[in-house]
């Protein structure tokens, strides 16, 4: 089920961490609930002493107080031991007593196997209640955005009656959500896929950090390379991209057919959402039409495909080395897709494979401490090991090419180029080339040779007899030379270990035409009025990108910490970045200078969010708090305003209301809480009051309007992020299974259909619409890839009108199947 034991242990460890987190949050809830009872008992005693038959008391089976004589009671969801904890009573008397009441969180059940059950509608109205009691309850529930809970009378709220609410379960935890007033017939709501769709517009990044020989130049003027699950064909002069997207997991290797048209690309083994492995394979495809011509080895390779090579006799054969422990070497008929031969190569790492250009029965492989010379004959593969003799055996043979005379030239980790006799399997000559490893060798027309160094970052041109002719050094910020592609004998394309592709010559130097992050990314923010966006991640880079010109505008390196979240100030002049240590910075977009900084706690920050008018900044932290700052001087001055205290786990997402007075937040233990910032960052214990509130953004993954994005069987961490479009028509979702989803908004019913899009090779960590909703940006975690999607289709109309009209019209049509 799992590719290897390490993967299985990682999954088990993650599951145990989830269980521990929920147990901790459950314990915190119990302690808070006990504290709440202790605080309320003196109040009840005082009122009992004063006398009165209608004073509140605690129901024996519920922590929520009920009004004696009112006959209002808690109706329970089957399978739950207690009713929704957010149905707190209105408070009489207010004042200091009100402020002392603690929030009782919503853990009600022990941890159970992960499941999202069907939604169950509840109606807590007691049909036998008196008209006066009903009127009192309904009157206290009149939705008003300006209503302040602390202004009500009485220490406790009466039980709300006539409420329409839903309860969904994640990991056995009930999450209650209230149906907005404009929805009259929730059962009749019809969920459909949105009319909007996504088309892949641009791919940012290149996988050079851990892959070799993955950059080629086509006669069409296009550079072909890969990142995540996408093979990119980038026209270096026209600055346009085409994409081959038939792979189902990360592409690991690439080779070009002798006809310079066909391409072979191999991928890793993936894992689907049920944990079942997806089989690796090699695709042979046409670079002109992007049509798949052949799929090689499905069900044969283990873990992934590490290296591929076409034979030079019109490319009739393909040699493949997989990532199994034995690194199986196999030879395939490209036209028929059949296997001719297979053999175990070595238990050591294998870095490269090639056919001999003059004899396709000979194959060379190299890797950790070895060079093997293979002979393919009569369906059998036999090998001869290269003999190092008097020469020091290097730890790694990184690369090799064939000279015009048929000799084999290898580059190794000692910085040498070794010349091997074409039939002796022995070293004829050793040439000192680089300080550190020789990562790549590239043949030029006429017999000249290029070598690329690791530690010294040099590109050296050698004559046919290995005399150095020219050299240059690439800038340190791009890393070491990973691979070189010849354009025209003078101009070169260079792939680097820091995921950049450079273009240039020895005379004029090199400039970057492709750049990207080099480690896991989480922070993403789009500008409020310009076509730019900002990203940050574990590589300590903060990058500003241009969606129109498809390029990196600038990047800033953070020396000790890395960024995890970001948001632009509504005026568009500054951007705030939350870091891994609890510190956060505010950067000026023009000067790139830090104009303000602060520290909140000592744990990582997970979300930064400005209020709609830019007067406040909310900072969500892993220490369970939301810190609120007042913002002045056009986003350059920040003063602590307050702190939202009530979550029992780390903050994951938050949004501001359109009037800038309230916050909705989610936490790691699946809580949904609401806060009155204007009233001093006060927690709104009665969540019913927030059901009709309008939100300036919608990024919280838990909420009534996005209930339908959760698939059955989700464990609460399957959705990493979501983003509602500015038009409020669609919501984009980033999941843990490498997919980007597009749902209609609102999406309040389970099993809602969506459009699904592939391309990422890792968990999708974030999604965000541009200011005009013309594009959607998605970022992968470990795949270090940013995908820019063009939003197409769509109609007119407001989401609220669509939701209201849908709920008022009764229909018996079955819901469409999930797309």
Helices and strands as residue ranges (DSSP letters): H 5-50, E 56-58, E 65-67, H 95-100, E 122-123, H 131-140, G 149-151, E 164-170, E 173-178, G 186-188, E 197-204, E 216-217, E 222-227, E 230-235, E 240-244, E 251-256, E 262-267, E 270-271, E 277-278, E 282-286, E 292-296, E 305-310, E 317-322, E 328-333, E 338-344, E 350-356, E 359-367, E 370-377, E 380-385, E 397-402, E 408-412, E 416-420, E 427-432, E 438-443, E 449-453, E 458-462, E 468-473, G 476-478, E 481-486, E 492-496, E 501-505, E 509-514, E 521-526, E 532-537, E 541-546, E 551-557, E 563-568, E 574-579, E 583-588, E 594-599, E 605-610, E 616-621, E 625-632, E 637-645, E 651-656, E 662-667, E 672-676, E 682-683, G 687-690, G 704-709, E 719-724, E 730-735, E 740-744, E 755-757, E 764-769, E 775-780, E 786-792, H 799-808
